[in-house]
């Protein structure tokens, strides 16, 4: 059984430390907003919805410590990671409550809002799963990328939530999991999550996807998202675009599962999405040791943008959208 990714307990935010998985299950006890910011920045908690939820709890911690600390907390949390729009969406909701709530009751109201954001995410993920699973045949071979499961959300998952819903509907799936270089979220996290929930799956290296589509009958690619532009372009973990191109070439449907909080209506296209670049050591080193010289030049973008033309459908809690527009999404 999977442990909780995020849990409010005895006045603190308990975060499952995903840097330690799959070797160890450990938790961080976050009692100040700075603790939450550090957890987001260092990937102890990751995944767009989970980042947003954690940040909301971070604001609640700041309010409990000192109401005047809330603006500083929002600013620091907003500066942790630039790509996942759920972070900024959650912080704006918390900012609105901070400005409107009576000072004497603000800490309670901010905590209740953070909890509501958390609960709503789980409920929305289940709606996404139910809508998206109808797109899969009764027996299906599917591919996913990175980790868009319970570990990346409030506790159910977007892409992996689709698989959970499909299994609940009696469908038989075999899931191919890309390892997801350079931080190996697929190998370390998705494979572990699927193993805990006893799914039928196979782990593959990222460079095996093309051969897999060529040799096996693949029915769908299902991934999550970190930001969706108004025209339907999708930012997700680096390598997603490559998978979408492969799927297009092999006539495999490419589905994106994400809550509406991932939609950024202010960005007309994916060209404007800020792409995080991370520490070159993530490429130079693998867990367990170095693989190249520390002087080797590295380019390490954490995300790429898949154009809407390569996406078969985007599924939100409001249904299946063959073409995203502001009226539907």
N, C-alpha and C positions, 0 to 999 in steps of 0.2 A: 504494500500500500504506500502511495506517495505521501511524503510529509507535506505540510503546508508551506508554500513559498513565502507567504507574508501572513503574520498573525499579530493582532494587537492583544497584548497580554500584560496585565498589572502595570499599566501606565507606560509601557515601552513597546516598540515595534520589534518583533522577532522576525529576522530575515534568514532564510535558508541560504547559506554561503555557497553559491554555485561554483566558486573557484576551487572548492575542495572535492566536488563530485567528479567521477563516481567513487573515488577511493574512500571518502569519508563523508558522513552526514553530520554537518556542524551548523550551528546557528549563531548569528550575530545578535546581540542585545543592544538595540539602538535606543538611547535615552535622550539624545540631543539631535537637532536637525543636522549638525555637522557630521554625525555618525551616518545618517542616511545619505547625505551627499557623497561621502567617501565610499559607501557601499555601491552607489550608482556609478560613480566615476571609475571604480576598480573592477566592475563587473561581478561583484558579489551578488547583486541583483541585476538582471538584464531581461530584455524583451520589452517592447514598447508599452504594452498595457501595464506590466508589472512596475516599470519605471515610474509611470504616472501615478499609480496607486501608492508606491513607496514615497514619492515626493509629497503627495497629499498628507500622508501620515507625518512626514517630516515637518510640514507647516503646523500641524496640530501639536507636535512636540514643542516647537518654538513658542506657540501661544501658551502652552501649559507652563513653560519656563518663565516667560515674560512676554506679555502681549506686544510690547514695543519691538520685539525681535522678529516679528512676522515678516516685515518687508525685507530685512536682511536675509532671512531664511529663503524667501521666494527667489531673491536674486541669486543666492549661492546655488540653490537647487537647479535653477534655470541654466546655470553655466556648467553643469556637469557633463551633459552630452547633447550635441546639437541637432541630430537627425530625427529622432523619434518625436513626432509632434504630440503624442499622448502626454508627454511630460509637460508641455506648455499648456495644453488643454486643461489638464488637472490643476496646474498652478493658477490658471486664470479663474477657474471655478472657486478655488480657495481664496484668491485675492478678492473676488466679489463678495464672498461671505465675510471676510475680514472687514471690508469696508461697510457692510450693511448691518452686521450683528452688534448689539449693545455690548460695550466693553466688558461689563460684568458677566455676560453669558457667552462671550465669544469663544473662549477655549472649548467649552462644551459643544457649541454649534460647529466649530471647525472640526472637531473630532468626529462628530456625527456625520458631517459631510464626507470626510475621508472614508469612513466606514461605508457610506452609501455608494461612493465611487467604487469601492472594492466589491460590494455585493452586486452592483449593477453590472460590473465587468463579467462576473461569473454567469449571471443571468443572460447577458448579451451573447457571451460565447456559446452558451447552450442553444440559443436561437440560431446563431450562425451555423452551428453543427447540424441542427435539424434541417435547415434550408439547404445546406450544401450537400449533405449526404444523399439527397434525392438525385443529384447529378451523377452519382457513381452507380455502376451496374451491381447486380447481386453478388457477383464474384469479380474482384478487381485487383489488379496489380497497380500500385500507386507509388509515386516518388515524392518525397518531401525534402526540404532543405533547411539548414540551421535548426533552431528549436523554437517552435511556435506552439508549445503545449502548456500544461499546467505550470511549468516552471517559469514560463515567460509571461504569465497572465495572473489574474486573480485566483486561479485554481482549476480551470477546466481546459482552456486552450483554444486557439483559433484553428490553425491547420490540423493539429492533433485532435482538437475538439470535433472536427469533421469525422475523423476516424472513430472516435469514441461513439459519436451519434450513429455512424454507419453500423458499427458492431451491435449497438443496442437495437437497431432495426433489423438485425438478423443477417446482415451482409458479411461475406467472407472476404477479408482483405489480406493481401501481402504487401507490406510497406518496405520500400527501399529507402534507406536513410543515407544521404550524403554526409561525409565526415565534416565538411565545412571548415576548410582551412581559412585563416591560420590558427584560430583559437579552438577549433574542433568542437563547436557547440553541438553538431550533429552526433559525433562519435562519443563525446563525454556526457551530453545531456539528453538528447532525443533518444539515443539507444538505451540509456539507463532508464528513462521514463517509460519507454515502451516495454522494456524488460520487467519493470516493476508491475505494470498493468497487464503483463502476459499477452502482448500482441504478437502476431506472426510477422517478423521483420528480418531484413538483411541489411547489414552495414556495408556501404561501398565507398571507395575513394571518389573524390569529386570528378576526377578525369575518367571515370568509368561510365558516366551517365549516357554518353553518346552511344557507346557500345551496347549498353543495356537496352536502350530504346531500339537499337538496330536488331538485336537478337531476341528480345523478349516482347511479349505482348503487354505494353504499358497502357493502361486505361486513362490515367490522369496524373498531372503534377498538381500538388496542393501545397501552397506556401502561405506564410503570413505577410505582414507589411509593417514598416516603421513610419511611413508617410505616403499618402496618396494625394497627388495633385488634382486640381479641379477637372482636368481633362482625362483622368484615369491613369496617368503615368504613376508607377509604383516604385518607391525606394524600399529596398529590403537588403538583407545581408549580401555582401559582395559574393558574386557567383550566381545570384538569382537570374540576372540578365542572360548569362551564358546558358542556363538551364531553359529559359524561355525560348531562346533562339533554337536550341536543340529540339524542344517540344514542337515548335512551329515547323521545323524541317521534317519531323517524323509524324506530323499530323496528330499529335497528342494534345488533348485539351489542357490548358494551363489556367488553374484557378487560384485566386487570391482570397483568403479568408481574413477579415479584419473588422473590428467594430467601427462605427461611424466616427468615433473620436480620433481615428487615424487619418481621416480626410482633412486636408488643409485647403479650405476654399479660397484662401488668400493667394495661393500659388497657382497660376494658370497652367503651368506644365512642370514636368520633372526637371527641366533645366535649372530651375530656381531652388531646388531642394538642397540645403546645405549638407555636404557629405563629410562626415567625421573622418579624420585621419588619425591613426593610433600609433602607439610606440613601435618602432621598427623591430624591437626585440621579439614581438609576437611572430614575426616572419623568420627571424634568424634562429629562433630557438623553438624546440618542441618541449612539451612537458617531459621532464626527465633529463634534459641536456641540450647543449648547443649543437646546431647542425651546420652552421657556416661561420666564417670569420666575423668577429664583431665589427670589422671595418667595412663589411659588404654594404653597399648602398641599397636601400630598400624603399619601395613605394607601398604603403599599406592603408588604402582606403577601406573603411569598415563596411561600406554600403555601395551598391550601384543602383541605377535606375532602369527599370524595365518599361519600355514604351507601351502605351495602351493598345497599340496595334497587335501586340503579341499576347495579349491577355484575353482569354475566352470569356471569363466572367469574374466579377468581384462580388463576394458574398458578405453582406453585413447583417446585423440583427434585424434589418428591415427587409431582407430578402435577397434574391439573386438579381444582379445588375449586369446585363450584357454590355451596357455602356454607362459609365458613371456620369451623372449630372447632378447639379445641386438640388433639383426638385426631388429626385428619388433618394439620393444618398443622404 
